[in-house]
């Protein structure tokens, strides 16, 4: 979401259109994600949608590398990623932390979460400058690989907490 305007600069859409579309998809997906949390377990949602996010990121990377003939596919991938994130990692990270950690540990985890978020958002422009706009797809493929590793972590270590007492 940070760089959606940059990603779509060649798609022929105005920055305000892209920002609006991202916001609408994010809002709608958040509402759907809240419903999912009522019916499905945290681990199953995290696993399923992290798999889909990994596939989506790799597809976005491939479309980006192939070039401007795939602008619509890139837009669809970004919107799907936002939805998948809001169905899983977006809300569940915060909910899960509050269910498994004490207050001090939750505070430390929150600081680490935002620190990593800051480091990624600050480093991406420099990485893009180093590798060039034509190679930005490789960043998405790399992040898709990282998401796959995170999915393995979820499968092995995450415990289901829905309906369980502290």
C-alpha positions as CSV (number, residue, x, y, z in Angstrom):
1,X,0.0,0.0,0.0
2,X,2.9,2.4,0.7
3,X,4.0,2.4,-2.9
4,X,0.9,1.7,-4.9
5,X,1.1,4.9,-6.8
6,X,4.7,4.0,-7.8
7,X,3.7,0.5,-8.8
8,X,0.9,1.7,-11.0
9,X,2.6,4.8,-12.5
10,X,2.7,3.0,-15.9
11,X,-0.8,1.6,-15.7
12,X,-2.4,4.8,-17.0
13,X,-4.4,5.4,-13.9
14,X,-4.4,8.7,-11.9
15,X,-2.8,8.6,-8.5
16,X,-6.1,9.5,-6.8
17,X,-7.9,6.7,-8.6
18,X,-5.3,4.2,-7.4
19,X,-5.3,5.5,-3.8
20,X,-9.1,5.4,-3.8
21,X,-9.2,1.8,-5.2
22,X,-6.7,0.7,-2.6
23,X,-8.7,2.3,0.2
24,X,-12.0,0.8,-1.0
25,X,-10.5,-2.7,-1.3
26,X,-8.8,-2.4,2.1
27,X,-12.0,-1.2,3.8
28,X,-14.2,-3.9,2.3
29,X,-11.7,-6.7,2.9
30,X,-11.4,-5.6,6.6
31,X,-15.1,-6.0,7.0
32,X,-15.0,-9.5,5.4
33,X,-12.0,-10.4,7.5
34,X,-13.9,-9.5,10.7
35,X,-16.7,-12.0,9.6
36,X,-14.1,-14.7,8.8
37,X,-12.7,-14.3,12.4
38,X,-16.1,-15.2,13.8
39,X,-16.3,-18.4,11.8
40,X,-12.8,-19.8,11.3
41,X,-9.8,-20.4,13.4
42,X,-6.8,-18.0,13.5
43,X,-4.3,-20.6,12.3
44,X,-6.4,-21.8,9.4
45,X,-7.0,-18.2,8.2
46,X,-3.4,-17.3,8.6
47,X,-2.2,-20.4,6.8
48,X,-4.6,-20.3,3.9
49,X,-4.3,-16.6,3.1
50,X,-0.5,-16.5,3.6
51,X,-0.3,-19.3,1.0
52,X,-2.4,-17.1,-1.3
53,X,-0.4,-14.0,-0.5
54,X,2.9,-15.8,-1.4
55,X,1.4,-17.0,-4.7
56,X,0.0,-13.6,-5.4
57,X,3.3,-11.8,-4.7
58,X,5.2,-14.2,-7.0
59,X,2.6,-13.6,-9.7
60,X,2.9,-9.9,-9.2
61,X,6.6,-10.1,-9.6
62,X,6.4,-12.1,-12.8
63,X,3.8,-9.7,-14.3
64,X,6.1,-6.8,-13.3
65,X,9.1,-8.3,-15.0
66,X,7.1,-9.1,-18.1
67,X,6.2,-5.4,-18.5
68,X,3.4,-3.0,-19.2
69,X,1.4,-5.6,-21.2
70,X,0.3,-6.9,-17.8
71,X,-0.8,-3.7,-16.0
72,X,-4.4,-5.0,-15.4
73,X,-3.0,-8.3,-13.9
74,X,-0.6,-6.3,-11.7
75,X,-3.5,-4.2,-10.4
76,X,-5.6,-7.3,-9.7
77,X,-2.6,-8.9,-7.9
78,X,-2.2,-5.9,-5.6
79,X,-5.9,-5.7,-4.8
80,X,-6.0,-9.4,-4.1
81,X,-2.9,-9.1,-1.9
82,X,-4.6,-6.3,0.1
83,X,-7.7,-8.5,0.5
84,X,-5.8,-11.6,1.5
85,X,-3.8,-9.5,4.1
86,X,-6.9,-8.1,5.6
87,X,-8.4,-11.6,5.8
88,X,-5.4,-12.9,7.8
89,X,-2.2,-11.2,8.8
90,X,-3.7,-7.7,9.2
91,X,-6.1,-8.3,12.0
92,X,-4.9,-11.7,13.3
93,X,-1.4,-10.6,14.2
94,X,-2.8,-8.1,16.7
95,X,-5.5,-10.5,18.0
96,X,-3.2,-13.4,18.3
97,X,-0.6,-11.3,20.2
98,X,-3.2,-10.3,22.7
99,X,-4.3,-13.9,23.2
100,X,-0.9,-15.5,23.7
101,X,1.2,-12.7,25.4
102,X,1.3,-10.7,28.6
103,X,1.1,-6.9,28.4
104,X,4.8,-6.2,28.4
105,X,5.5,-8.8,25.7
106,X,2.7,-7.4,23.6
107,X,4.3,-4.0,23.9
108,X,7.7,-5.3,22.8
109,X,6.1,-7.3,19.9
110,X,4.3,-4.1,18.8
111,X,7.5,-2.1,18.8
112,X,9.3,-4.8,16.8
113,X,6.4,-5.0,14.3
114,X,6.4,-1.3,13.6
115,X,10.2,-1.1,13.6
116,X,10.4,-3.8,10.9
117,X,7.6,-2.0,9.0
118,X,9.6,1.2,9.1
119,X,12.8,-0.5,8.0
120,X,11.1,-2.1,5.0
121,X,9.4,1.1,4.0
122,X,12.6,3.1,4.2
123,X,14.8,0.5,2.4
124,X,12.6,-0.3,-0.6
125,X,13.2,3.0,-2.4
126,X,16.9,2.5,-2.1
127,X,16.7,-1.0,-3.3
128,X,14.6,0.1,-6.3
129,X,17.2,2.8,-7.1
130,X,20.0,0.1,-7.0
131,X,18.3,-2.5,-9.1
132,X,16.2,-0.2,-11.4
133,X,12.5,0.1,-12.0
134,X,12.6,-2.6,-14.6
135,X,13.7,-5.2,-12.0
136,X,11.2,-4.3,-9.3
137,X,9.4,-7.6,-9.9
138,X,12.3,-9.4,-8.3
139,X,11.5,-7.6,-5.0
140,X,8.0,-9.1,-5.1
141,X,9.3,-12.5,-5.9
142,X,11.7,-12.3,-2.9
143,X,9.0,-11.1,-0.6
144,X,6.8,-14.0,-1.9
145,X,9.6,-16.3,-0.8
146,X,9.7,-14.7,2.6
147,X,6.0,-15.1,2.9
148,X,6.3,-18.8,2.1
149,X,8.8,-19.1,4.9
150,X,6.4,-17.3,7.2
151,X,3.7,-19.7,6.1
152,X,5.9,-22.7,7.1
153,X,6.4,-21.0,10.5
154,X,2.6,-20.7,10.9
155,X,2.1,-24.4,9.9
156,X,4.7,-25.6,12.4
157,X,4.6,-23.2,15.4
158,X,1.3,-21.3,15.5
159,X,-1.3,-22.7,17.9
160,X,-5.0,-22.3,17.4
161,X,-6.5,-19.9,20.0
162,X,-10.1,-19.5,18.8
163,X,-12.5,-20.5,21.6
164,X,-9.8,-21.2,24.1
165,X,-9.2,-19.5,27.4
166,X,-6.0,-17.7,28.2
